[in-house]
Amino acid sequence: MFKIGYIFEKLLYKALLVSGWKYDVVQSNLNFVHSNPSKIIYNKEYKQIILNLTHHVSDILFDFSSFKKLPHDFGSYPFKQNGITYKLSSNSEFVLNKMRAGGIFLTAHYGNYEAIGPWLCRLGIPLKASYIPLKPAWLNRIVENRIRSVDKRNYSVNARNPREFLRLLDEKNLFCLLMDQDSRIESAAEATFLGKKVHVNPLPDFLLKHRPGTPVFICWLDEPKSGNERILHAIEVIPINNSINDAFNRWLENRIAEEPTLWYGWTHRRFYSCDPQIYG
């Protein structure tokens, strides 16, 4: 399976480069947020973004089962499996244990973000990840039943109205939301991200308004360059005036500053609702 995944990864990487997949969007985003544009640097970053992305797509397709076999007990970590050592970052055990009682969990298209879901489930965390069903229907069934499913339990949820979101919290689930996308609905909240004005999803602040005191968590997966470790990070963040936007955006900015090519939001039109002209 390793060889198949490796070959797939290399072929996909070359195919995306040749086709120029999302090239213009990535270049527009990089040019927009950087004060000193450099086409040479941007080309290099684009290639690294695509390289990282294809690696993680290959992980999902060919090695995702590894995350679904991780131990439940914190004391079992570090845990070695198939030559990879899985670790919980220092000080994260307390936060992860608190996540077992539910709350709001925010994350981003950063690194192998999909792998966080099954890992949390294996740790006994009652995860419910919000998502929009994919099309066509057969692809959505694969994602629900083969990818976002652990121990025969599907952890994705298509919650369609505020009452369903609140019900999930009341039932002590950990409600997960990808929070780094451009919100184009009328009720979108305003915030700043990478020095630019952006629109963000108002849902977390809505939930906090109606369920004040709900804990808010952020997780991310770290893969040191040695390639032999996977480290799960978990932190709790404190809302300011019942808003979590600033705390989340500052966290993501710090991750991007550490390794910009692991944020796949560069391939999205993140700034479109506020600055559509940058995309031509």
N, C-alpha and C positions, 0 to 999 in steps of 0.2 A: 504494500500500500504506500510505503514511503516513496518508492521509486516512481509510482504512478503520480503521486501528488507533486513530486519534484518536477517531473516532465510537464505536467499540466501547468504548474506555476510559471515555468520558463516560457511555454508556448503562449500563455495568456498575456504575460508581460510584453512579449514581442508584438503580439497582435494589437494590444492597446496602444503601444508606442507608434506602430506603423499607421494605425487609424487616426492617431491624434485625439484619442478619446478624452473629452473634457479639457483639452489643452487650452482653449481660449478662455474657459471659465476660470481655470487655475491661474493663468497669467493675469486675468483681469483682477482677481482677488488679491494676488500678491502685489500687483502694481498699486492697487488702491490703498493698501495698509502700510506699505513701505515708503519712506521718504526719499530714498535713493534707489530708483529703479535700476535694475541690472538684468538685461535679457540673458546673459550668460549664466548668472546665478539662478535665475528663475527656471531656465531650461534644466539645470542640474537638479533643482528641487522638484520639478515636475517628474523627472525620471525616478527620483527616489520615492516620491509619493506613490507612483504607479508600482514600483518594485515592492514597497511595503504592503500596498493594498492587495496585490496578487498573492503575496505570501500568506496573508490572513484569509483570503478567499480559499486558498488551497487548504489551509488549516481547518476551515469550517467544513469543507467538502470531504476531506480525507482523514482528518485526525480529531474531529470534534468529539468522538466517543471517549477520548482520554479525559476530557473535563467532566464527563458524566460518570466516571468511575472513581472520582476523588473521595477521600474519607470525609465522614460526617464530623468526627471529633477534632477539635482544635489541637489536641495533644498529639495527633498523628502527623502533624506537619513539623518540619519539612518532610515531604513525601516524594519518593522517587518512582517514576513510572516511564518505561520505554526510553531511558536515558535522559529524561527531563526531571528536574527537581522543582516541585511545586511548593511555594512558601506563602505564608501570611506575613505581611509587613509588620514591623515592630509597632506596638500600640494599636493594631487593628483588631485584635481578638475581642477587646472590650466592645468596640463599635459593632463588629459583626454579631456578637451575642445580643446586643441591643436590637439589632435589625430583625432578630427572630421574633420580636414582639410587634413588628409592623412599622409603618411610617411611609414617608415619601423618599424615593430613591431616584436621584438624577444622575444622568451620565451623558456622554457625548460620543460622536463618531471618532473616537480616539483609540488607536491601536486595535487590538483584537477585542473590541467591546462586546461582540456577540458571545464570547467565551465566558464573560462574567456571569451571565444568566445561569447556565448549568452548574457552575461552581457554587454560586450562592444557594441554589436548590439543594445541592449535595450537602451543604453545611446546615441544612434544616431551616432555611430562611423561606418564608411563605411568599415567594415572589409572584407578582402579577405585572407583566410588562405590557404597557399599552402600545398598540400598533394599528396601522391601517391595513386591512387585508390586501394582499397582493393579487394582481391579475397576470395571467389567467388563473382560474380557480385551482387547476391541478398544481401550479407552483405554490399557491398558498397552502394547499394540503401538505405538500412536502415540507414546507417551512414549519408548519404547526406540529405535524406528527413526527418528523424525523430530526429537525434541528431544535426547535423550541419545546422540547419535551424531554423530561428526565424521570426515570423510574416510572414510565407510563403515565406521567402527569404533565399535561401541557401548561406552561406558565405564561403564555401570551393571552391577552384579552382585548377584545374589541369593544371597549366601553364607549357607548355612544352619547351619553348625556351626563350632566353633572351629578345626578342622583346615583348613577352607577359608580362613579368615581368615589363619592362619599361612602357608599355602601362598602366598597372594597376596604377603605380605611377603617370603617366601623367594625368590620369583620377581622381586623388585625392582620390584614395583608400588607406586604411591602409593595406599594404602588410605584412602578418604574416608568420613567419618561425620558426619552432622548430630548435634551433641552438646548441643543446648539443649532437648531434650524430656524430659518426665516419664517416668522409667523405672518401670514397675509390675511388674517381675519380682522374684522372691524374692531374687536375688543383687544387686539394685541397691545401688550405693554411696551413702553419704550425703555431702552437701556443703552449702555455704551459697551462696545466690544472691540478690542484691538484699536482703540482710539476713535472709533466711528460709531455713529448712532445706528442702532438696530432695533428691530421689532422682535419681541420674544413671546413665547406662549404664555398666556395669562393663567393657565390652569393651576400651576403650583400655588400662586398667590391666592387664587380663588379657594383652593382647598384649605390653605392656612387661615383664611378669613372665616371659613365656616367650621373648621376644626383647629382652633388655635392651640398651640402647644404640641402639635404633631411634630415629631422629630424628623429632620431632613438629613439625608445621607448622600454622599458622593463616593463612587467606587471607580477604580481604573486598574488596568492590568499592565504591569511592567515586564518587559522582556529585555534583560541586559544583553549587550552586544555579543556576549559569549555564546548566546543561543541555547544555553543548557538550563535556564531557569525561567520560571513563570511566577511572578510575585503579585499577589492580590492586595491592593490598598483599599482601605475604607476609612472615611472620616465623617464626622458629624459637623454640620455647619449651622450657624445661628442666623435666622432671618433678622433683617433690620426693618422695623416698622411693618412687620408682617409681609415683607417682600424678600424673596430669596435670589432675585436676579443678579444683584451685584456680587454676592458671594460666589455664585456659580460661575459667572463670567470671569472673575478674577482667578478662580481656580483653573479654568480652562486656559486662560492667558498664560499662566505659569507653566502648564503642561506644554503648550505650544512653544514657549520660550526655551524649554529644555530640549524639545525635539519637534520642530515644526512639521516635518514630513510624516509624522504619525497622525496628524489631524486630517481626516478625510473630508472635513467640511470645506476644504479648498476646492473640492470638485462640485460643490453646491453653489447656487447663486445666493449666498448667505446675506448679501447686502441689498438685494434687489428691491425690497419694498420701500427702502429709504433712498437708495441711489441707483435706480434702474439704468441710468445712462452709462454706467461703467461697463455694462455687458454688451454695448454696441447696438 
